[in-house]
Amino acid sequence: MKKQKRDMQERAFARGYRAGVDRRSKDLAPPGSYRDAWLAGWRSGRADNWDGYTGVSGIHKIAV
């Protein structure tokens, strides 16, 4: 059975979320059509970082 590729918007959001939680700069957002999804994930990750959802307490929020 052939494995389906994940949705690229969802993938960009997840990578942006990880960058936000890791406190990386939003200037690292990729150029192009997936920038908006990446930035939305980055904002969500930064908000979770500010709320204390880092390390073990935030592991349930990271997409696998």
N, C-alpha and C positions, 0 to 999 in steps of 0.2 A: 504494500500500500504506500502510495506517495504521501510524503509529509507536506502539509500545507504551510506556506509561509505566513508569519504573523503580519497583522496589519501594520504598515509602516508608520502611521500616525500614532498608534498605540506604543510602538517601539520607541519613537522619538519622545513621547511623553515620559516613558519609563526611564530613558537615559537622562532626560532633563530633571526628573525627580531625584535620581541618584546624585546628579551634580549639585542640586540644591541642598540636599541633606549633607553632602560632603563639603558644603560652604564654598563651592567653586564659583567663579565669576560668571555672570550671565553673558559676558562677551564671548564665551566659548560656544554659544549657540550656533548651530550649523546654518550656513546661508541657504536660501532656497525655500521650497514649499513646506518643509517640515519645521521651520523655525517657530511658528506660532504654537505648535503642539509641544515643542521642546521647552519654550518659555513658560507655557502653562504648567508643565511638569516641574520646571525649576521653581516657579512661584509656590506651588504646592509643597515641594520639598523644603523650601526655605521656611514656610509657615510651620511645617511639622518640626523643623529643627528648632525654631524659636519656641515652640510649645513643649519641647523636651522629648519628642519622639525620635531619639537617636539611639544607636546601638541595639540592644536587645529589646527595648521597649517599642521600637519602631519597625522591627523585622517583619511584622505581619502586614505592613503597608507596602513593602517592596514586591513588585511583580517578579515572578520567576520566569 
